[in-house]
Every structure is written in C-alpha cells, then in structure tokens.
Amino acid sequence: MYYKKMCGEKIYLSPLNIEDYELYTKWINDSSVAKNINQLHNITTEDNEKKWIERAYQNYRYQFAIVEEKKNIPLGICGLELINNISKRYHIVCFIGDDDNRNKGYGTEAIKLTLKFAFEVLNAHTVFSTIYEFNEASLAVTKKLGFKNVGKFRESIYQNLKYYDEVIIEMTKNDYINFLKEQKND
C-alpha cells in the first residue's frame, strides 16, 4: 500500500512499502543504479533489503518510495538523512530503479518534492549531496533545480579500474526560496 505524503503532477512520495523489498533488491543490484550510489561493491540480498527498510526511519532518516500517480507503481527511492541537528543540514539521495522510467522527469519531480519536504516541513537550512562526475544526468537535474556546486572530493570513487571525483552540491533555504520565486516568474 502507498500513502500520498507529498504529491506532484506525475508522482507522489510515499513511505516505503516493506512488501516491495524484492523490487528494491532488484534495483540496488542493478549495475546501472548501483554505480551511481556507490553500491557496486555490495551484494544485497532480499533479507538485507528487508532489514534496511525496517531501519529506514531510524536516526532522523526520511525515506520515500517514488510512486507513479496514475498506475500506483513504485519507480524509485528518494530520501533525506539529518546530518547535523544544530545546523539543520540534510543529505539527499534519489534514484529511479528501472531504465524504462529514467529521463521522463520522475527524478526531477521527486527531488523537488523531497526539497519541499526538507525545507517546508523539516525546516532544513541546507540540503546537500555528492554526485559522481560521470553521472551527467544527475548533475544536470540538480543544477536545473538550483543546487550549487560547492566543490569536489578528488578521485574518491573507484570503479572499473579508474578513480572518479565526487561533486559536492548543496542548496540553502535561501536558494530554495529563490528557486521557488523563479518558478513563479516562468
């Protein structure tokens, strides 16, 4: 069952459904997903994924299924984790599970809804993430949504006989407010 926690046009965010553990296991073991979220080296079993879902809301973590509005089917996962309670700093993650559902705007809309939850519900001051330099689609989406590139961790990810940089992106509450104003003017 899915619950409409945050609603968009094509998707909504719902608390994770433990019954989807098989689907989540499939996604996390798919190299096209795993390479972008530093999971290539992990072997995730269905039991491990079930345990992860059961712990998904501990320690100020907010995990959501990205659900297609019309068909009520899960498309991916996004979430926030509180990193610093005093500074209200959250780390954001997002991925679309099946290749057939990528490049359709679902990820963009999911990030927008997650940002709305972070800034308007949780009172976040800063939301940040890291994106591997080869993940051009995610870099383009986050730039379009108003994230700022604030640096990088050089050669921090090893995949396929090569080291890659991690680009550090962030958005402050003021950046978010300015992004909303720009959206209204368009």
Beta strands, then each sheet from edge to edge (+ up, - down):
strand 1: 6-7
strand 2: 11-15
strand 3: 61-68
strand 4: 74-84
strand 5: 89-96
strand 6: 126-132
strand 7: 148-159
strand 8: 162-172
sheet 1: 1+ 2- 3+ 4- 5+ 6+ 8- 7+
end
